[in-house]
Amino acid sequence: MAAGSARRAAGTELYRELLRVYEEGKKSIPEQPRLFENDVEICLIGRGCKSPIERFWNGNSMVYILQKATLLKDHNEGGDSMEESKSDDALYASELLPKESAGPVALSVRRAKQLISLYTMAQNPNMTHLKTSERVVLPPLWIRCDGSDPECTRWLGAEPLKAGNKITGINIYMVTCNGPTADKTCFANLEELKMAHKVKHHSSIVTTKGFAQYELIRAAAIEDTIVESESNISIDITWNTVDKILQPPPLTAAATLNISLESGDPRSPVYPLYRELQFLLTLAEGLKTGVTEWPESLESKSAFELVQGFLTDLKKLDVYCTSGNENGTENIKSDTAAVDSSMKSIFSERGGLDFAEQLWCKMRSVSSYQELVECFTLIIKSLEHGEVQPWIHQGSSSLLSKLIQQSYHGKMKAVSLSGITPVQMLLEIGLDKMKKDYISFFIGQELATLTYLDYFISTTVDLQEQVHRVQKLHHMLEIMVSCTVLLQFKHENLFPLTQTCLKYYKENPLNEKHVFQLPIRPALVKKFYENDHPEIWKVDISSGHGQKEVKTTWQVSTSPPVEHMISNNIGLLCDSTVNGSTEERMYFITMTNCSQVHFT
């Protein structure tokens, strides 16, 4: 009797804590977890946010994540009595002292089952004796488990089943995980999995759906060198009707390319432009802080000597006209010999550079503020004395362009080359030049129109924001070039990918970890994965329809599918190969089972 009363009290308290977190989350997702019964942290994941259980559950609502509290109360006996009389009795984890920060920690399976039981009881409308007000349908709840049971349970989950606003039952999920192992005799048999599902759920008909994920960037090579960086290009493939475990996906399957690309690979044909961008960022930072970290020059001549020689050559000409990359613009070559001719043809240096753009190419090697001032002093004197009458592109609003236009009429306003002015002048001509480089590529490859690019090249925002938008353009360029070089993409695939990137970057800040997605045909990239092992392979076995649908999932993956497995087994996990060979891939084996509890 007393045990039942205590259980009902615990269920009521859990419901109240979850409800508080939910009500708070409807305004804004709490940054800190809330503590329950001193040993459990309650976290709330917002709708559409990255979730640790997305591999096992495809819901898109808010979700609770419960885990072991790794923080201890601050037993300060001299604490303020006002702190002890807060309006609610909840204790936030932010008010605790950390013991360690090794990532999320799992609860024991026994404790997780208790919490699932309390959650299910609190959501059961038939439990009228619970001391709660009008019952609210709470978000699904998932609990990290330590795998301490024979099945090695790593997650337990509960999801309310609803008919309108009425709760009719609960889906209970159990995720087990073993491995890693290269022993394929440990793998399940598909027919046995289907039969076990039929017996458990009393179903006569089941359907199967396959999923495979392959990494493409690891298999793609440039001159026999493998791309190694934070970049990742993978493909997700799904299909109906699975014939056997580890079945290769059919070419009729649906596929999505996932692209997460880090700029700055030295083997890229746009690496020289990346280096230009880094210098531009250095100037922008110097403009913002007042301190510029001048890079070490890699040129045999100083920037002043290059500018001086350039102006001398112009003085010898009666009329200055652009000559592409001849007689002025240095021919910037990739530092890596691994860039072949086919790659060079993807992105070539733009010709027809005007006077200001060619100056930028010379002055990128400037190594000090004093040298920068000397360069601009020389340039302005040449303009004032009419020694050069250079041609510049229309539309530039840089200070140097304005001085050049004034020199046409023999009247130039005085410019004080002090403070941040010289840095700003160089930044402006660099921005103008690089914007035109990106425009030339996207319009030249027919991937975008000037109208679509207007946001990224606008001069109506301050210089810092202009630089930020140019960074976005460069990241998009790196993505297009990489897909062309590594995956041999043609215009029909690059165009929709460009539109996806443009839309994202018009609405979001620069994020090189963002995963851009593109639906494609598997045949387009089959040659990159057909002889490779999948990173993830799984089969869903389903029966029933609507809210009565139940699913069993069997999955193998080369990486731990559960992050708290890593926390609990630091030093245990190693490379997913045997003796360094990729022939015998090591896999984690994961099983997700679903059961239903009906209240009516």
C-alpha positions as CSV (number, residue, x, y, z in Angstrom):
1,M,0.0,0.0,0.0
2,A,2.8,2.4,1.0
3,A,4.9,1.3,-2.1
4,G,1.9,2.1,-4.3
5,S,1.4,5.4,-2.7
6,A,5.0,6.3,-3.1
7,R,4.9,5.3,-6.8
8,R,1.9,7.4,-7.5
9,A,3.6,10.4,-5.8
10,A,6.7,9.8,-7.9
11,G,4.6,9.6,-11.0
12,T,2.8,12.9,-10.1
13,E,6.1,14.7,-9.4
14,L,7.7,13.5,-12.7
15,Y,4.6,14.6,-14.6
16,R,4.8,18.1,-13.0
17,E,8.5,18.4,-13.7
18,L,8.0,17.4,-17.3
19,L,5.1,19.7,-17.7
20,R,7.1,22.7,-16.3
21,V,9.9,22.0,-18.8
22,Y,7.3,21.6,-21.6
23,E,5.5,24.9,-20.8
24,E,8.9,26.7,-20.6
25,G,10.0,25.1,-23.8
26,K,6.9,26.5,-25.7
27,K,8.4,29.9,-25.1
28,S,12.0,29.0,-25.6
29,I,13.9,25.8,-25.2
30,P,15.7,25.7,-21.8
31,E,19.5,26.0,-22.1
32,Q,20.1,24.0,-18.9
33,P,18.7,20.6,-18.0
34,R,16.3,20.3,-15.0
35,L,17.1,18.0,-12.1
36,F,14.6,15.3,-11.0
37,E,15.1,13.3,-7.8
38,N,18.8,14.4,-7.6
39,D,19.9,11.7,-10.1
40,V,18.2,12.5,-13.4
41,E,18.6,15.4,-15.8
42,I,15.7,16.4,-18.0
43,C,16.6,18.0,-21.3
44,L,14.2,19.2,-23.9
45,I,15.0,19.1,-27.6
46,G,13.1,21.5,-29.8
47,R,11.1,20.6,-32.9
48,G,13.4,20.3,-35.9
49,C,16.6,20.4,-33.8
50,K,19.3,17.8,-34.1
51,S,18.4,14.9,-31.8
52,P,20.5,12.1,-30.3
53,I,17.8,9.6,-31.1
54,E,17.2,10.6,-34.7
55,R,18.7,7.2,-35.8
56,F,16.0,5.3,-34.0
57,W,13.0,7.5,-34.0
58,N,11.7,9.6,-36.9
59,G,9.3,11.9,-35.0
60,N,9.6,15.6,-35.5
61,S,8.0,16.9,-32.3
62,M,9.7,18.2,-29.1
63,V,11.3,15.3,-27.2
64,Y,12.6,14.8,-23.7
65,I,16.0,13.3,-23.2
66,L,16.6,11.9,-19.7
67,Q,20.1,11.0,-18.5
68,K,22.2,10.6,-15.4
69,A,22.9,13.8,-13.5
70,T,26.7,14.4,-13.5
71,L,26.5,17.4,-11.2
72,L,26.3,17.7,-7.4
73,K,24.4,20.1,-5.2
74,D,26.3,23.0,-3.8
75,H,25.8,22.3,0.0
76,N,26.4,25.8,1.1
77,E,24.9,26.0,4.6
78,G,25.3,29.7,4.6
79,G,23.2,30.1,1.5
80,D,20.6,32.9,1.1
81,S,17.3,31.8,2.5
82,M,15.6,33.5,-0.5
83,E,17.2,30.9,-2.8
84,E,15.5,28.2,-0.7
85,S,12.0,29.5,-1.2
86,K,11.8,29.7,-5.0
87,S,8.3,29.6,-6.5
88,D,8.9,26.0,-7.8
89,D,10.9,23.3,-6.1
90,A,12.8,22.4,-9.3
91,L,16.6,22.6,-9.1
92,Y,18.3,23.4,-12.4
93,A,21.6,21.8,-13.4
94,S,23.0,25.3,-13.8
95,E,22.7,25.6,-10.0
96,L,24.9,22.5,-9.5
97,L,28.6,22.0,-9.2
98,P,30.1,19.9,-12.1
99,K,32.0,16.7,-11.3
100,E,33.2,16.2,-14.8
101,S,32.3,17.1,-18.4
102,A,32.9,13.9,-20.3
103,G,29.6,14.1,-22.2
104,P,26.2,12.6,-21.5
105,V,26.1,9.8,-19.0
106,A,23.5,7.0,-19.0
107,L,21.2,5.8,-16.3
108,S,21.0,2.2,-15.2
109,V,18.5,0.1,-17.2
110,R,16.6,-0.6,-14.0
111,R,16.3,3.2,-13.2
112,A,15.3,3.9,-16.8
113,K,12.5,1.3,-16.7
114,Q,11.2,2.9,-13.5
115,L,11.0,6.3,-15.2
116,I,9.3,4.8,-18.3
117,S,6.8,3.2,-16.0
118,L,6.2,6.5,-14.1
119,Y,5.8,8.4,-17.4
120,T,3.3,5.8,-18.8
121,M,1.3,6.0,-15.6
122,A,1.3,9.8,-15.6
123,Q,0.0,9.8,-19.2
124,N,-2.7,7.2,-18.6
125,P,-6.1,9.0,-18.5
126,N,-7.5,6.1,-16.4
127,M,-5.1,7.0,-13.5
128,T,-7.6,9.5,-12.0
129,H,-6.2,9.1,-8.5
130,L,-3.0,10.9,-9.5
131,K,-3.0,14.4,-8.0
132,T,-2.8,16.2,-11.3
133,S,-4.9,18.9,-13.0
134,E,-6.3,18.3,-16.5
135,R,-3.9,15.9,-18.2
136,V,-1.7,17.4,-20.9
137,V,-0.3,15.2,-23.6
138,L,3.5,15.5,-23.1
139,P,6.2,15.2,-25.7
140,P,7.8,11.7,-26.2
141,L,10.5,10.8,-23.7
142,W,13.7,9.0,-24.3
143,I,16.2,7.8,-21.6
144,R,19.9,7.0,-22.0
145,C,20.7,3.5,-20.7
146,D,24.0,2.0,-19.7
147,G,23.6,-1.4,-21.3
148,S,23.8,-3.1,-17.9
149,D,21.1,-5.7,-18.8
150,P,21.8,-8.9,-20.8
151,E,20.3,-7.3,-23.9
152,C,22.7,-4.3,-23.7
153,T,19.9,-1.7,-23.7
154,R,21.1,1.7,-24.7
155,W,17.9,3.7,-25.0
156,L,14.3,3.3,-23.7
157,G,11.6,5.5,-25.2
158,A,7.9,6.2,-24.7
159,E,5.7,8.1,-27.2
160,P,2.0,8.9,-26.5
161,L,-0.6,7.6,-29.0
162,K,-3.4,10.1,-29.5
163,A,-6.9,10.3,-31.0
164,G,-7.4,14.1,-31.2
165,N,-6.4,15.5,-27.8
166,K,-7.1,12.2,-26.1
167,I,-4.3,9.8,-25.1
168,T,-5.2,6.2,-26.2
169,G,-1.9,4.5,-25.5
170,I,1.9,4.5,-25.5
171,N,4.5,3.3,-27.9
172,I,7.4,1.8,-25.9
173,Y,10.8,1.6,-27.7
174,M,13.9,-0.4,-26.7
175,V,17.2,0.1,-28.4
176,T,19.9,-2.5,-27.9
177,C,23.5,-2.2,-29.2
178,N,26.4,-4.7,-29.3
179,G,29.9,-4.5,-30.8
180,P,31.9,-3.6,-32.6
181,T,32.6,-6.9,-34.3
182,A,33.7,-8.1,-37.7
183,D,32.1,-11.5,-37.2
184,K,29.2,-11.7,-39.7
185,T,27.9,-14.8,-38.0
186,C,26.6,-12.4,-35.3
187,F,24.4,-10.7,-37.9
188,A,20.7,-11.5,-37.9
189,N,18.9,-13.5,-40.6
190,L,16.2,-11.4,-42.3
191,E,13.6,-14.2,-42.4
192,E,14.1,-14.8,-38.7
193,L,13.7,-11.1,-38.0
194,K,10.5,-11.0,-39.9
195,M,9.1,-14.1,-38.2
196,A,10.0,-12.8,-34.7
197,H,8.1,-9.5,-35.6
198,K,5.1,-11.4,-36.8
199,V,5.0,-13.5,-33.6
200,K,5.5,-10.6,-31.3
201,H,2.9,-8.3,-32.9
202,H,0.4,-11.0,-34.0
203,S,0.7,-9.9,-37.7
204,S,0.5,-12.0,-40.8
205,I,1.8,-9.4,-43.2
206,V,5.0,-7.4,-42.9
207,T,6.7,-4.9,-45.1
208,T,10.4,-4.2,-45.3
209,K,12.3,-1.0,-46.1
210,G,16.1,-0.7,-46.6
211,F,18.5,2.1,-45.9
212,A,22.2,2.4,-46.7
213,Q,24.7,5.2,-46.2
214,Y,28.0,5.4,-48.0
215,E,30.8,7.8,-47.6
216,L,31.8,9.1,-51.1
217,I,34.6,11.6,-50.3
218,R,36.8,8.9,-48.8
219,A,36.6,6.9,-52.0
220,A,37.2,9.8,-54.3
221,A,40.8,10.6,-55.2
222,I,42.8,13.4,-56.7
223,E,45.9,12.0,-58.4
224,D,45.7,8.9,-56.2
225,T,45.6,11.0,-53.0
226,I,42.6,10.6,-50.7
227,V,40.9,13.7,-49.5
228,E,41.3,14.0,-45.7
229,S,39.7,16.9,-43.9
230,E,36.6,17.7,-41.9
231,S,34.7,17.6,-45.1
232,N,32.3,14.8,-45.7
233,I,30.3,13.8,-48.7
234,S,28.0,10.9,-48.2
235,I,24.9,9.4,-49.8
236,D,21.7,8.1,-48.1
237,I,19.8,5.5,-50.1
238,T,16.3,4.1,-49.3
239,W,14.3,1.4,-51.0
240,N,11.3,-0.8,-50.5
241,T,11.4,-4.6,-50.2
242,V,14.7,-5.9,-48.7
243,D,15.8,-9.4,-49.8
244,K,18.7,-10.0,-47.5
245,I,20.9,-8.5,-44.8
246,L,23.5,-6.1,-46.3
247,Q,21.7,-6.1,-49.6
248,P,23.3,-3.5,-52.0
249,P,20.7,-0.8,-52.8
250,P,19.0,-1.1,-56.2
251,L,19.5,1.7,-58.8
252,T,15.8,2.4,-58.6
253,A,16.2,3.5,-55.0
254,A,15.7,7.0,-53.8
255,A,19.0,8.8,-52.8
256,T,20.0,12.0,-51.1
257,L,23.5,13.4,-51.3
258,N,24.8,14.9,-48.0
259,I,27.5,17.6,-48.4
260,S,29.4,19.1,-45.5
261,L,32.5,20.8,-46.8
262,E,35.3,22.7,-45.1
263,S,37.0,25.3,-47.2
264,G,40.8,25.5,-47.7
265,D,41.9,22.1,-49.1
266,P,45.3,22.8,-50.7
267,R,44.5,20.4,-53.5
268,S,41.5,22.4,-54.6
269,P,41.7,24.4,-57.8
270,V,40.2,27.3,-55.8
271,Y,42.9,27.2,-53.1
272,P,44.6,30.4,-54.4
273,L,41.3,32.2,-54.1
274,Y,40.9,30.8,-50.6
275,R,44.3,32.3,-49.7
276,E,43.1,35.7,-51.1
277,L,40.0,35.4,-48.9
278,Q,42.2,34.7,-45.8
279,F,44.1,38.0,-46.5
280,L,40.8,39.8,-46.9
281,L,39.7,38.4,-43.5
282,T,42.9,39.6,-42.0
283,L,42.3,43.1,-43.2
284,A,38.7,43.0,-42.0
285,E,39.8,41.9,-38.6
286,G,42.4,44.7,-38.5
287,L,39.8,47.2,-39.5
288,K,37.6,46.0,-36.6
289,T,40.3,45.8,-33.9
290,G,42.8,48.4,-35.1
291,V,45.5,45.8,-35.1
292,T,46.5,44.0,-38.3
293,E,48.5,40.7,-38.2
294,W,50.4,41.1,-41.5
295,P,51.2,37.8,-43.1
296,E,54.7,36.9,-44.1
297,S,55.2,37.6,-47.8
298,L,55.9,34.6,-50.1
299,E,57.0,36.9,-53.0
300,S,60.7,37.4,-53.9
301,K,59.9,41.2,-54.3
302,S,58.2,43.4,-51.8
303,A,54.7,44.8,-52.4
304,F,56.2,48.3,-52.9
305,E,58.6,47.0,-55.6
306,L,55.7,45.2,-57.4
307,V,53.5,48.3,-57.3
308,Q,56.4,50.5,-58.4
309,G,57.2,48.2,-61.3
310,F,53.5,48.0,-62.3
311,L,53.2,51.8,-62.4
312,T,56.4,52.1,-64.4
313,D,55.1,49.7,-67.0
314,L,51.8,51.7,-67.3
315,K,53.7,55.0,-67.8
316,K,55.3,53.5,-70.9
317,L,51.8,53.0,-72.5
318,D,50.0,55.9,-74.2
319,V,46.6,54.4,-73.4
320,Y,46.2,51.9,-70.6
321,C,44.0,48.9,-71.4
322,T,43.6,45.6,-69.6
323,S,45.4,42.6,-70.9
324,G,44.0,39.8,-68.9
325,N,46.7,38.1,-66.9
326,E,49.5,39.4,-69.1
327,N,52.0,42.1,-68.0
328,G,50.4,42.7,-64.7
329,T,48.5,40.1,-62.8
330,E,50.6,37.5,-61.3
331,N,49.8,34.0,-62.4
332,I,48.8,32.4,-59.1
333,K,49.4,28.7,-59.1
334,S,48.2,26.1,-56.8
335,D,50.8,25.1,-54.2
336,T,50.0,21.4,-54.8
337,A,51.0,19.5,-57.9
338,A,48.0,17.2,-57.5
339,V,45.7,19.6,-59.4
340,D,45.4,18.2,-62.9
341,S,44.3,19.9,-66.1
342,S,40.7,18.7,-65.8
343,M,40.5,20.4,-62.4
344,K,42.1,23.6,-63.6
345,S,39.4,23.9,-66.3
346,I,36.7,24.0,-63.6
347,F,37.9,27.3,-62.1
348,S,40.3,29.5,-64.0
349,E,41.6,32.8,-63.0
350,R,39.5,35.6,-64.3
351,G,41.0,37.8,-67.1
352,G,40.3,41.5,-67.8
353,L,41.3,42.8,-64.4
354,D,41.2,46.5,-64.1
355,F,43.8,48.8,-62.5
356,A,42.5,48.5,-58.9
357,E,42.1,44.7,-59.2
358,Q,45.7,44.4,-60.4
359,L,46.9,46.6,-57.6
360,W,45.2,44.2,-55.2
361,C,47.1,41.3,-56.7
362,K,50.4,43.2,-56.1
363,M,49.5,44.5,-52.7
364,R,48.4,41.1,-51.3
365,S,52.1,40.6,-50.4
366,V,52.3,43.8,-48.2
367,S,54.0,42.9,-45.0
368,S,53.6,46.0,-42.8
369,Y,51.4,49.0,-42.3
370,Q,54.3,51.3,-43.3
371,E,54.7,49.5,-46.6
372,L,51.0,49.8,-47.2
373,V,51.1,53.5,-46.7
374,E,54.1,53.8,-49.0
375,C,52.3,51.8,-51.7
376,F,49.2,54.1,-51.6
377,T,51.4,57.2,-51.4
378,L,53.1,56.2,-54.6
379,I,49.8,55.3,-56.4
380,I,48.1,58.6,-55.4
381,K,51.1,60.7,-56.5
382,S,51.1,58.9,-59.9
383,L,47.3,59.8,-60.3
384,E,47.8,63.4,-59.1
385,H,50.6,64.0,-61.6
386,G,48.6,62.4,-64.4
387,E,51.4,59.9,-65.0
388,V,48.8,57.1,-65.4
389,Q,45.2,57.3,-66.4
390,P,44.0,53.8,-65.6
391,W,40.7,52.2,-66.6
392,I,38.4,50.8,-63.9
393,H,35.2,48.8,-63.9
394,Q,32.0,50.7,-63.5
395,G,30.0,50.4,-60.3
396,S,32.9,50.4,-57.8
397,S,32.3,52.6,-54.7
398,S,35.8,52.1,-53.2
399,L,37.8,55.2,-52.2
400,L,40.5,54.4,-54.7
401,S,38.0,54.1,-57.5
402,K,36.6,57.5,-56.6
403,L,40.2,59.0,-56.6
404,I,40.8,57.5,-60.1
405,Q,37.6,59.0,-61.4
406,Q,38.5,62.3,-60.0
407,S,42.0,62.1,-61.6
408,Y,40.3,62.0,-65.0
409,H,39.2,65.6,-64.4
410,G,42.6,66.7,-62.9
411,K,41.1,67.4,-59.5
412,M,41.6,64.9,-56.6
413,K,40.5,65.4,-53.1
414,A,43.2,65.1,-50.5
415,V,43.4,61.7,-48.6
416,S,45.1,61.4,-45.3
417,L,46.9,58.0,-45.3
418,S,46.8,57.6,-41.6
419,G,44.8,55.5,-39.1
420,I,42.7,52.8,-40.6
421,T,42.2,54.5,-43.9
422,P,45.0,52.6,-45.8
423,V,43.7,49.3,-44.5
424,Q,40.1,50.2,-45.5
425,M,41.3,51.2,-49.0
426,L,43.0,47.9,-49.5
427,L,40.0,46.0,-48.1
428,E,37.6,47.8,-50.5
429,I,39.6,47.0,-53.7
430,G,40.0,43.4,-52.5
431,L,36.3,43.0,-51.9
432,D,35.5,44.5,-55.3
433,K,37.9,42.1,-57.0
434,M,36.7,38.9,-55.2
435,K,33.1,39.7,-55.7
436,K,33.7,39.8,-59.4
437,D,35.6,36.5,-59.2
438,Y,32.6,34.7,-57.7
439,I,30.1,36.4,-60.0
440,S,32.2,35.3,-63.0
441,F,32.1,31.7,-61.9
442,F,28.4,31.4,-61.0
443,I,27.2,33.3,-64.0
444,G,29.8,31.9,-66.3
445,Q,28.7,28.3,-65.3
446,E,25.1,29.3,-65.6
447,L,24.4,28.4,-62.0
448,A,22.9,31.7,-61.0
449,T,21.8,35.1,-62.3
450,L,23.0,38.5,-61.1
451,T,19.6,39.0,-59.5
452,Y,20.1,35.8,-57.4
453,L,23.6,37.0,-56.4
454,D,22.6,40.6,-55.5
455,Y,22.3,39.8,-51.8
456,F,25.9,38.5,-51.7
457,I,27.5,41.5,-53.5
458,S,25.4,44.3,-52.1
459,T,27.3,47.4,-51.0
460,T,24.4,48.8,-48.9
461,V,25.7,46.9,-45.8
462,D,28.9,47.7,-43.9
463,L,32.2,46.3,-44.9
464,Q,32.3,43.6,-42.2
465,E,28.9,42.2,-43.4
466,Q,30.2,42.4,-47.0
467,V,33.2,40.3,-46.1
468,H,30.9,37.8,-44.3
469,R,28.8,37.5,-47.4
470,V,31.9,37.0,-49.6
471,Q,32.8,34.1,-47.3
472,K,29.5,32.5,-48.0
473,L,30.1,32.9,-51.8
474,H,33.5,31.2,-51.4
475,H,32.0,28.3,-49.4
476,M,29.4,27.8,-52.1
477,L,32.1,27.9,-54.8
478,E,34.2,25.3,-52.9
479,I,31.1,23.0,-52.8
480,M,30.4,23.3,-56.5
481,V,34.0,22.8,-57.5
482,S,34.4,19.8,-55.2
483,C,31.3,18.1,-56.5
484,T,32.5,18.7,-60.1
485,V,36.0,17.5,-59.4
486,L,35.4,14.6,-57.0
487,L,32.0,13.4,-58.3
488,Q,32.1,14.6,-61.9
489,F,28.8,16.5,-61.5
490,K,27.3,18.2,-64.5
491,H,25.2,21.3,-64.7
492,E,21.9,19.4,-64.2
493,N,23.1,18.5,-60.7
494,L,25.1,21.6,-59.9
495,F,22.3,24.0,-60.6
496,P,19.7,22.7,-58.0
497,L,22.6,22.4,-55.5
498,T,23.5,26.0,-56.1
499,Q,19.9,27.1,-55.5
500,T,19.8,25.2,-52.3
501,C,23.0,26.8,-51.1
502,L,21.9,30.3,-52.1
503,K,18.6,29.9,-50.3
504,Y,20.3,28.7,-47.1
505,Y,22.9,31.5,-47.1
506,K,20.4,34.2,-47.7
507,E,18.8,33.2,-44.4
508,N,21.6,31.9,-42.3
509,P,25.2,32.9,-41.2
510,L,28.3,31.1,-42.5
511,N,28.3,27.5,-41.3
512,E,30.8,25.1,-42.9
513,K,29.5,22.3,-40.8
514,H,26.0,22.6,-42.3
515,V,24.9,19.6,-44.3
516,F,23.5,20.5,-47.7
517,Q,21.3,17.9,-49.3
518,L,20.5,17.1,-52.9
519,P,18.2,14.4,-54.2
520,I,20.1,12.4,-56.9
521,R,19.9,9.1,-58.8
522,P,22.1,6.4,-57.3
523,A,23.5,5.6,-60.7
524,L,25.2,9.0,-60.8
525,V,27.6,8.1,-58.0
526,K,27.4,4.3,-58.0
527,K,31.0,3.9,-59.1
528,F,32.1,5.6,-55.9
529,Y,30.4,3.2,-53.5
530,E,29.7,-0.1,-55.3
531,N,32.9,-1.7,-54.1
532,D,32.8,-0.2,-50.7
533,H,31.2,-1.2,-47.4
534,P,28.3,0.9,-46.1
535,E,28.8,3.1,-43.1
536,I,25.3,2.4,-42.0
537,W,22.9,-0.3,-43.3
538,K,19.5,-1.0,-41.8
539,V,16.2,-2.7,-42.5
540,D,12.8,-1.6,-41.1
541,I,10.2,-4.4,-40.7
542,S,6.7,-2.9,-40.2
543,S,3.2,-4.1,-39.7
544,G,-0.1,-2.3,-39.0
545,H,-1.2,1.1,-40.2
546,G,-1.5,4.6,-38.7
547,Q,-1.2,4.6,-34.9
548,K,-1.3,0.8,-34.9
549,E,1.9,0.6,-36.9
550,V,4.8,-1.1,-35.2
551,K,8.3,-1.4,-36.4
552,T,11.4,-3.5,-35.8
553,T,14.7,-2.1,-37.0
554,W,18.0,-4.0,-37.4
555,Q,21.0,-1.9,-38.1
556,V,24.8,-2.1,-38.5
557,S,27.1,1.0,-38.4
558,T,30.8,1.6,-38.4
559,S,30.6,4.2,-35.7
560,P,28.9,4.0,-32.3
561,P,25.2,4.8,-32.9
562,V,24.9,5.9,-29.3
563,E,27.0,8.8,-28.1
564,H,26.9,7.7,-24.4
565,M,28.5,4.4,-25.4
566,I,31.6,6.4,-26.2
567,S,31.5,8.2,-22.8
568,N,31.1,4.9,-21.0
569,N,33.8,3.0,-23.0
570,I,36.6,5.6,-23.6
571,G,39.6,3.7,-24.8
572,L,37.6,0.6,-25.8
573,L,36.6,1.7,-29.3
574,C,39.1,1.8,-32.0
575,D,39.3,2.0,-35.8
576,S,36.6,0.1,-37.5
577,T,38.9,-2.2,-39.4
578,V,40.8,-5.4,-38.6
579,N,44.6,-5.1,-38.7
580,G,44.3,-1.9,-40.6
581,S,42.5,-3.6,-43.5
582,T,39.2,-2.2,-44.7
583,E,38.3,-5.6,-46.1
584,E,36.8,-6.7,-42.7
585,R,34.8,-3.8,-41.5
586,M,34.0,-3.6,-37.8
587,Y,30.3,-3.0,-37.2
588,F,28.1,-2.1,-34.2
589,I,24.9,-4.1,-34.3
590,T,21.8,-2.2,-33.2
591,M,18.2,-3.4,-32.7
592,T,15.2,-1.2,-32.1
593,N,11.9,-2.9,-30.9
594,C,8.6,-1.3,-30.5
595,S,5.7,-2.4,-28.2
596,Q,2.3,-0.8,-27.7
597,V,0.4,-0.2,-24.5
598,H,-3.3,0.7,-25.0
599,F,-5.3,2.5,-22.4
600,T,-8.7,2.1,-24.0
